[in-house]
Amino acid sequence: MAAVAKAVLYLAVDLHPYAFLALFLLVAIAFPIALLAVAQLWFRFFQPPKPSPTKQDAYECGVAPRGDAWIQFKAHYYLYAIVFLIFDVELLFLLPLAVAFTGLPTGAWVAIFIFLFLLAEGLVWAWHRGHLEWS
């Protein structure tokens, strides 16, 4: 089996320099599709549907559900998370500046100051809109 795979690999490389990439792409697409097909067949033949009120009921940690599952969630918490991520990722972009502080060309400094200006503008916007107020 390994000899056949090795022969196919050598044949693919001999035909065209990018044939190996095409073969790799083909395997990368075919493998998940084959797994999904096997899962579908398994579901169809070995897991017949047996609906019942108990199976259709919502289950959360052994506690019987009460009330409606749709609750109103404040989007304000998401805004806190997004602002945190923006300024956390800012640190990742500023670390190379700290490492190569003295050897940067002028164009790099201009790009860094534009980046910092846009971040400061975002901070002022979030502050002005009241997104940073915890109430």
C-alpha positions in Angstrom: 0.0 0.0 0.0 2.8 2.4 0.9 4.6 1.6 -2.4 1.4 2.5 -4.3 1.1 5.8 -2.5 4.8 6.6 -3.1 4.4 5.8 -6.8 1.4 8.1 -7.1 3.3 10.8 -5.3 6.3 10.5 -7.7 4.0 10.4 -10.7 2.2 13.5 -9.5 5.5 15.4 -9.0 6.8 14.3 -12.4 3.8 15.5 -14.3 3.7 19.0 -13.1 5.5 20.9 -10.3 2.1 21.9 -8.8 0.5 18.5 -9.2 1.4 17.6 -5.6 -0.6 20.6 -4.4 -3.6 19.6 -6.5 -3.3 16.1 -5.0 -3.1 17.5 -1.5 -6.1 19.7 -2.1 -8.1 16.8 -3.5 -7.3 14.7 -0.4 -8.1 17.6 1.9 -11.5 18.0 0.3 -12.3 14.3 -0.1 -11.4 13.2 3.5 -14.0 15.4 5.3 -16.6 14.6 2.7 -16.0 10.8 3.2 -16.2 11.2 7.0 -19.5 13.1 6.7 -20.9 10.4 4.3 -19.9 7.7 6.8 -21.6 9.6 9.6 -24.7 10.1 7.5 -24.9 6.4 6.7 -24.3 5.5 10.4 -27.1 7.8 11.4 -29.5 6.5 8.8 -29.0 2.7 9.4 -27.9 2.4 13.0 -29.7 5.3 14.7 -33.4 5.0 13.7 -35.4 7.9 14.9 -37.5 7.1 18.0 -39.1 10.4 19.0 -40.8 10.7 22.3 -41.8 13.7 24.5 -38.8 12.9 26.8 -36.3 13.0 24.0 -37.8 16.2 22.5 -37.6 18.0 25.9 -34.7 20.4 26.6 -32.1 19.0 29.0 -29.7 21.2 31.0 -27.6 19.5 33.7 -30.4 17.3 35.0 -32.6 20.2 35.9 -36.0 20.4 34.4 -36.4 23.4 32.2 -38.6 26.3 33.5 -40.0 29.1 31.5 -39.0 30.3 28.1 -35.5 29.7 26.8 -35.4 33.0 25.0 -34.1 35.7 27.4 -33.1 39.2 26.6 -29.3 39.5 27.0 -27.6 42.8 27.2 -25.3 43.5 24.3 -23.3 45.8 26.5 -21.3 42.8 27.7 -20.2 42.0 24.2 -19.1 45.6 23.7 -16.8 45.3 26.7 -15.3 42.1 25.3 -14.8 43.6 21.8 -13.1 46.8 23.3 -10.9 44.5 25.4 -9.9 42.4 22.4 -9.1 45.5 20.3 -6.8 46.9 22.9 -5.3 43.5 23.7 -4.5 42.9 20.0 -3.0 46.4 19.9 -0.4 45.2 22.4 0.6 42.4 20.0 1.2 44.9 17.3 3.2 47.2 19.5 5.5 44.6 20.8 7.7 44.5 17.7 8.0 48.3 18.1 9.5 47.8 21.5 11.9 45.1 20.2 13.2 47.1 17.2 12.8 50.6 18.7 16.1 52.2 17.6 16.4 50.6 14.1 13.1 51.5 12.6 12.9 53.6 9.4 10.7 56.6 9.0 7.9 54.7 7.1 7.6 52.3 10.1 7.2 55.2 12.5 4.5 56.8 10.3 2.6 53.5 10.1 2.9 53.1 13.9 1.6 56.6 14.6 -1.3 56.1 12.2 -2.1 52.8 14.0 -2.0 54.5 17.4 -4.1 57.4 16.1 -6.8 55.0 14.9 -6.8 53.2 18.2 -7.0 56.4 20.2 -9.9 57.5 18.0 -11.7 54.3 18.7 -11.1 54.7 22.4 -12.5 58.3 22.3 -15.5 57.1 20.3 -16.3 54.3 22.8 -15.8 56.7 25.7 -18.0 59.4 24.1 -20.8 56.9 23.3 -20.7 55.6 26.9 -19.7 52.1 26.1 -17.1 52.1 28.8 -19.5 53.0 31.6 -20.5 50.0 33.8 -24.0 50.5 35.0 
